[in-house]
């Protein structure tokens, strides 16, 4: 069974058993989280969401991605700014997809 759901302003296409990385969620490691903003589930499309559909995931870990460097400068003006950024994430494993 496959589904498309929304979290953190992004859409994720998953099936049972998949491991995905999403924007950081404020829940503890080992707990389960349920997403009910499902756009597509098992061939059923909704307008905008499929009613009664849920994606149940377990939280495996929290972490930060690799550092990216943001470098800004203005030519011939002696302006340089170097900044780093590490985006926090949550690693999820999809347990089951329910459609009523």
C-alpha positions in Angstrom: 0.0 0.0 0.0 1.3 3.4 -0.9 0.4 6.9 0.2 1.3 10.6 -0.2 1.1 12.7 3.0 2.1 16.2 4.1 4.3 17.3 7.0 6.5 20.3 7.5 5.2 21.9 4.3 6.5 19.0 2.1 4.9 16.0 0.5 6.3 12.5 1.0 5.5 9.4 -1.2 5.9 6.3 1.1 4.9 2.7 1.4 4.9 0.5 4.5 8.4 -0.2 5.8 10.0 2.9 4.3 12.5 5.1 6.2 12.2 8.8 5.6 13.7 12.0 6.9 11.3 14.9 7.7 11.5 18.3 9.3 12.1 18.0 13.1 9.0 16.9 15.1 8.6 17.7 18.8 8.0 14.1 20.0 10.2 11.6 21.8 12.3 8.9 20.2 10.4 5.5 20.2 6.9 7.1 20.1 4.4 6.8 17.3 3.1 9.7 15.2 0.0 9.7 13.0 -0.4 11.9 9.9 -4.0 12.4 8.8 -3.2 14.9 6.0 -3.1 12.2 3.3 -3.4 13.3 -0.3 -3.3 9.9 -1.9 -3.7 6.4 -0.4 -4.0 3.0 -2.2 -5.3 4.5 -5.4 -7.8 6.8 -3.7 -7.2 10.5 -4.3 -8.9 13.2 -2.1 -9.9 16.8 -2.5 -7.7 18.0 -0.9 -7.3 15.1 1.7 -8.5 11.5 1.8 -11.1 11.2 4.6 -10.3 8.5 7.1 -6.8 7.8 5.8 -3.8 7.8 8.2 -0.1 7.1 8.0 1.3 5.7 11.2 5.1 6.1 11.7 7.5 5.5 14.5 10.3 7.9 15.4 13.7 6.4 15.2 16.0 9.3 15.9 16.5 13.1 15.8 19.6 14.7 14.4 21.2 17.4 12.2 22.2 17.1 8.6 25.6 18.0 7.1 26.7 21.6 7.4 26.2 23.8 4.3 28.1 27.0 3.8 26.2 30.2 3.0 28.7 32.8 1.5 27.5 36.3 0.5 29.7 39.0 -1.0 29.5 42.2 -3.0 32.2 42.6 -5.7 34.5 45.6 -5.2 32.9 46.7 -1.9 34.9 44.7 0.6 31.7 42.9 1.9 32.0 39.2 2.8 29.8 37.2 5.0 30.3 33.5 5.7 27.7 31.5 7.6 27.0 27.8 8.2 23.7 26.0 8.7 22.7 22.5 9.9 19.1 21.6 9.4 17.5 19.5 12.1 15.6 16.4 11.1 13.6 13.4 12.4 14.0 9.9 11.0 10.7 8.0 10.7 9.8 4.4 9.8 6.4 3.9 8.2 4.5 1.2 10.2 1.2 1.1 8.4 -1.1 3.0 6.1 -4.8 2.9 6.9 -7.7 3.7 4.5 -11.3 3.5 5.6 
